[in-house]
Amino acid sequence: MVINAFMKQFGIIPNPRPQSGSACPEISVVAINGRTPIVVEASQALELRAGDMISVTHIESNYERGLSLISWATAA
């Protein structure tokens, strides 16, 4: 509420955030362990080994306002 009041005070019109699940990545460009970057489509799984380093250099999405990258690991 405070941020919205501040924005209103300065005439900033907020761009509404997408509803949950509506921001969908279409492709990502990633490099694993410093190798040549590859394109990964949204429907693809990316298999990594313990200790692999991944660098995301580009994300295409249906959302124009900005994206964040959240990483997580699962045990196989």
Stockholm file with secondary structure:
# STOCKHOLM 1.0

chainA/1-76         MVINAFMKQFGIIPNPRPQSGSACPEISVVAINGRTPIVVEASQALELRAGDMISVTHIESNYERGLSLISWATAA
#=GR chainA/1-76 SS CHHHHHHHHTTCCCCCCCCTTCCCEEEEEEEETTCCCEEEETTCCCCCCTTCCEEEEEEEESCSSCCCCCCCCCCC
#=GC SS_cons        CHHHHHHHHTTCCCCCCCCTTCCCEEEEEEEETTCCCEEEETTCCCCCCTTCCEEEEEEEESCSSCCCCCCCCCCC
//
